[in-house]
Each structure stands twice: as structure tokens, then as C-alpha cells.
Amino acid sequence: MKYSYEEIKKLVEKYMQDEDESPVLIAIDGNCAAGKTTLAARLQSDLGGNVFHMDDYYLQSYQRTRERLRETGGNVDYERFKKEVIEPLKKGEAVGVYACIHPDFVLEYRKTLEFKRLNIIEGSYSCHPYFNSPYKLQIFVEADYELQIERIRKRNGEVMLQRFINEWIPKENEYFRKMKIKEKCLQIKM
């Protein structure tokens, strides 16, 4: 079953009305160029909260070993994401955001986000099993392959498109399949 934006928004609003005041973490996973960032921005615009991007958690240079890059879902720094984002959010603390910047793959301080009850984590690998499902809601966003390719070409250019086709799309698809990510999420088509 595919959910509409309005249905997803109502579910998030329901979690925000819970009286226990616990942090509400929402994950938006799915294939690249499917609309994850757009959905996160729309939810943030309508409901407030913080947005965290998995793209800020690339592996640093020293982590880019052959073994790690072969690991299903291993091409993001899920350990750092859990320690620096998920654990502080669960405690109601502010989060310092350090992005791993290409081409040197070194950390660079971006900003500190004050704690807000609603926290939206968007990006491929946001539902990685390593996180032990800390989310109130997991959403899977997908686009048809042809639309995905068209969006990547427009956003990243022809040279990068080939890298997506040859490397990143197959890695994402392996992660989705082996870890049954889509089956664990509500599905929305953007």
C-alpha cells in the first residue's frame, strides 16, 4: 500500500500528540533521487523539527577500506551517526553536525542543532539495522528507474550519472534487498 503525503503527515502529527513528550524520530529511506530530501523538507516546513541528512555521514578517508566498502550498507559511517545523532536525540540533547566533505573525506563542522522533539532523518541507509529501529515511523520513498535516472542526470550531470548507475544504485539495491528495508517501512511515491 502506498501512502499519500497527507496520510504520512497525519501519522507524524499523531506521534507528536503523545503525552510522554519523548523524542519523535522519523526515518526516510529509499532510492537515490526518489524525493527523500523533498519529503523531509516538506514535513519540516509543515511540522517543524530538525532534519538530518545521511549524506553528511560518508566514510572518512581512513574508513574507506576494501572490506568496509564491500559490506552491505557499509558505505556510510553508521557508527558515527548513531553516536553523534541518534543517541543525543534520544536523551533530548542538541546535536553538532559534522559533514564528511568530498574529495578529501574529512570532517567539517556545519552547525549545532538545538534539540527539537521532531527529528527527521533522511537518506539512503537511514534505516540500517545497526540503529536498532529507534524510529516512531520509517518511510520508504521510491521512484521508477527511468525517473530516477532522469533526476540524477539533471541534478548531477552525465559523468556522475555513470557512477550512480555503476556503483551507488547497485549498492543501495543490495542494501534494500538483503536487509529488507522496503518491507519494514511505509511506502510513499513522490
C-alpha positions as CSV (number, residue, x, y, z in Angstrom):
1,M,0.0,0.0,0.0
2,K,1.3,3.4,-0.9
3,Y,0.7,6.3,1.4
4,S,0.0,9.9,0.4
5,Y,1.8,12.8,1.9
6,E,-1.2,13.8,3.9
7,E,-1.5,10.4,5.4
8,I,2.2,10.4,6.4
9,K,1.8,13.9,7.9
10,K,-1.2,12.8,10.0
11,L,0.8,9.9,11.3
12,V,3.6,12.2,12.4
13,E,1.2,14.6,13.9
14,K,-0.3,11.7,15.9
15,Y,3.1,10.8,17.3
16,M,3.7,14.5,18.2
17,Q,0.5,14.5,20.3
18,D,1.7,11.7,22.5
19,E,1.7,12.9,26.1
20,D,5.0,11.3,27.1
21,E,7.0,14.1,25.3
22,S,9.6,11.6,24.1
23,P,11.6,12.5,21.0
24,V,9.9,11.6,17.7
25,L,12.4,10.2,15.2
26,I,11.3,9.7,11.7
27,A,13.4,7.9,9.0
28,I,13.0,8.5,5.3
29,D,15.0,5.9,3.3
30,G,14.7,4.9,-0.4
31,N,16.5,5.0,-3.7
32,C,18.6,8.0,-4.7
33,A,16.7,10.8,-6.4
34,A,13.4,9.4,-5.3
35,G,12.3,12.5,-3.2
36,K,13.6,11.8,0.3
37,T,15.1,15.3,0.8
38,T,12.0,16.9,-0.7
39,L,9.7,14.9,1.7
40,A,11.9,15.8,4.7
41,A,11.8,19.5,3.8
42,R,8.1,19.4,3.3
43,L,7.5,17.7,6.7
44,Q,9.8,20.2,8.4
45,S,8.1,23.1,6.7
46,D,4.6,21.9,7.9
47,L,5.5,20.4,11.3
48,G,8.8,22.0,12.4
49,G,11.7,19.9,13.8
50,N,15.2,19.1,12.7
51,V,16.3,17.4,9.5
52,F,19.5,15.3,9.5
53,H,21.0,14.1,6.2
54,M,22.7,10.7,5.8
55,D,24.8,12.3,3.1
56,D,26.7,14.1,5.8
57,Y,27.9,10.8,7.1
58,Y,30.1,9.5,4.3
59,L,33.0,7.4,5.4
60,Q,36.2,9.3,6.2
61,S,39.3,8.5,4.3
62,Y,40.7,6.1,6.8
63,Q,37.5,4.2,6.9
64,R,37.4,3.6,3.2
65,T,38.9,0.1,3.3
66,R,38.1,-2.6,0.7
67,E,36.4,-4.7,3.5
68,R,34.2,-1.8,4.6
69,L,33.2,-0.8,1.1
70,R,32.2,-4.4,0.3
71,E,29.9,-4.5,3.4
72,T,26.2,-4.3,2.6
73,G,25.2,-0.8,3.8
74,G,28.8,-0.1,4.8
75,N,29.4,2.9,2.7
76,V,28.1,5.3,5.3
77,D,29.5,5.9,8.8
78,Y,26.6,4.4,10.6
79,E,28.6,4.1,13.8
80,R,29.3,7.9,13.9
81,F,25.7,8.7,13.0
82,K,24.4,6.6,15.9
83,K,26.8,8.1,18.4
84,E,26.5,11.7,17.2
85,V,22.9,11.9,16.3
86,I,20.6,9.1,17.4
87,E,22.0,8.8,21.0
88,P,21.9,12.5,21.8
89,L,18.4,12.9,20.3
90,K,17.1,10.0,22.5
91,K,18.4,11.9,25.5
92,G,16.9,15.2,24.4
93,E,20.3,16.8,23.7
94,A,21.5,19.2,21.0
95,V,23.4,17.7,18.1
96,G,26.6,19.0,16.5
97,V,26.5,18.3,12.8
98,Y,29.9,17.5,11.1
99,A,29.7,16.6,7.5
100,C,32.3,14.4,5.7
101,I,33.4,16.6,2.8
102,H,34.4,15.2,-0.6
103,P,37.1,15.0,-2.1
104,D,39.3,14.5,0.9
105,F,36.6,12.9,3.1
106,V,37.4,14.8,6.2
107,L,35.0,16.0,8.8
108,E,34.0,19.7,8.8
109,Y,31.8,21.3,11.4
110,R,28.5,22.5,9.9
111,K,26.3,23.6,12.8
112,T,24.7,22.7,16.1
113,L,21.0,21.9,16.0
114,E,19.2,22.5,19.3
115,F,17.0,19.7,20.5
116,K,13.5,19.6,19.0
117,R,11.0,16.9,19.7
118,L,10.5,16.1,15.9
119,N,13.7,14.9,14.2
120,I,13.6,13.7,10.6
121,I,16.5,11.5,9.3
122,E,16.6,11.4,5.6
123,G,18.8,9.5,3.2
124,S,19.7,6.0,2.0
125,Y,20.9,3.9,4.9
126,S,18.8,5.8,7.5
127,C,17.0,2.5,8.3
128,H,20.2,0.5,8.7
129,P,19.7,-2.3,11.2
130,Y,22.7,-1.1,13.2
131,F,20.5,1.6,14.6
132,N,18.1,-0.9,16.3
133,S,15.0,0.8,15.0
134,P,14.9,4.0,17.1
135,Y,12.2,5.5,14.9
136,K,8.5,6.0,15.5
137,L,8.0,5.9,11.8
138,Q,10.1,4.5,8.9
139,I,9.2,5.7,5.4
140,F,10.5,4.3,2.1
141,V,10.4,6.6,-0.9
142,E,10.9,5.3,-4.4
143,A,10.8,6.5,-8.0
144,D,10.6,4.4,-11.2
145,Y,14.1,3.7,-12.6
146,E,13.6,5.9,-15.6
147,L,12.6,8.9,-13.5
148,Q,15.4,8.2,-11.1
149,I,18.0,8.3,-13.9
150,E,16.4,11.5,-15.4
151,R,16.6,13.2,-12.0
152,I,20.2,12.1,-11.3
153,R,21.3,13.3,-14.8
154,K,19.7,16.7,-14.2
155,R,21.0,17.0,-10.7
156,N,24.5,15.5,-11.0
157,G,25.4,15.5,-14.7
158,E,26.3,12.8,-17.2
159,V,29.7,11.8,-15.7
160,M,28.3,11.4,-12.1
161,L,25.2,9.6,-13.6
162,Q,27.5,6.8,-14.7
163,R,28.9,6.4,-11.2
164,F,25.4,6.2,-9.8
165,I,24.5,3.5,-12.3
166,N,27.7,1.5,-11.9
167,E,28.3,1.9,-8.2
168,W,25.8,3.6,-5.9
169,I,22.4,2.4,-7.2
170,P,23.6,-1.3,-7.1
171,K,24.9,-0.8,-3.5
172,E,21.6,0.8,-2.4
173,N,19.6,-2.0,-4.1
174,E,21.7,-4.7,-2.4
175,Y,21.1,-2.9,1.0
176,F,17.3,-2.7,0.3
177,R,17.1,-6.4,-0.7
178,K,19.4,-8.0,1.9
179,M,18.2,-6.0,4.8
180,K,14.5,-6.0,3.7
181,I,14.3,-2.2,4.2
182,K,11.3,-1.6,2.0
183,E,9.3,-4.3,3.8
184,K,9.9,-2.6,7.1
185,C,8.7,0.8,6.0
186,L,5.6,2.6,5.0
187,Q,5.8,3.3,1.3
188,I,5.3,6.6,-0.5
189,K,5.8,7.5,-4.1
190,M,7.0,11.0,-4.8
